């Protein structure tokens, strides 16, 4: 793999504790502000106005654009639902004509990883960049030696500028070494949503309300082990205890809906499931059709968490490495984040990009409600404990 301007090696990084109150406080203080008017997205190549002291950087950027266009293609894989990922690819293609972008996305890493490894074992490498949660990316890609570090690829000065990021540029790395996976987006992760035709506002305020007999058989969950339920169960286990989770998943006779985010989202909208998980990007598609205005987030006062959106990872042997390098610098720039955040409904960590999703926006006066941050390497140990517990229930 040949890359233009590979950058330098990262410094030594300290491990972050699973409890991250201080990090969130800093994030909210520095980055949380009232929404402002969204600037018109620019399709001009990032860096095209750099002059003077930035001449050396500009030269590297210009060479990278030429090299990426000579490759002529970029293949992206995201773990997440909705049309926003494909539209992000279209925005990048418009910014850099001559690079054809192929974007695929699936709802969970367990649906993508078998395909990835089957292709890889056959000597086929189709992906230039993968957007995937750390709970999959770290054990399944990094630990199995399927990646190259992403940190040396990032060189755009607007991306490296600490002052532009909530919690600084370093705050976006999701691995302890701060070099393999990077996320530019974060916000509140909402555990459950409810259909307002079937559940009254204020009926469920705290986690223990979910154990009320009236909700027996009315709460839908994804596949307990392989779907999204493991992170929902993890925050409930950490805040309410193991016994609470066991009761919730047994006494309350949950409805199991497999791993299809669209099926779950539509089920809650249409009232098949009074309470369940909603994928915000899929909900956005339904609301564009006039549906889904009857669902609201169930924000439990004692079980709230913040989370990073799926970070970017670069596979080794990427077929279009220069296009991939160009993409990651563009996506993390103000221009890229202005496109990307609204399309996937995940708030940017950049302080110069307005909030994209008010429902997951963490306001300064709400910071005390968030005790945990998910989406990085710290989460793995706790999630594994939850999965082990859920496996016992599945037997």
Secondary structure, 3 states (H helix, E strand, C coil): CCCCCCCCCCCCCCCCCCECHHHHHHHHHHHCCCCCCCCCCCCCCCCCCCCHHHHHHHHHHHHHHHHHHHHCEEEEEEECCCCHHHHHHHHHHHHCCCCEEEEEEECCHHHHHHHHHHHHHCCCCCCCEEEECHHHHHHHHHCCCCEECCHHHCCCHHHHCHHHECCCHHHHECCCCCCCCECCEEEEECCEEEECCCCCCCCCCCHHHHHCHHHCCCEEECCCCCCCHHHHHHHHHHHHCHHHHHHHHHCCCCEECCCCHHHHHHHHHCCCCCEECCCHHHHHHHHHCCCCCCEEEECCCCCCEEEECCEEEEECCCCCHHHHHHHHHHHCCHHHHHHHHHHHCCCECECCCCCCCHHHCCCHHHHHHCCEEECCHHHHHHHHHHHHHHHHHHC
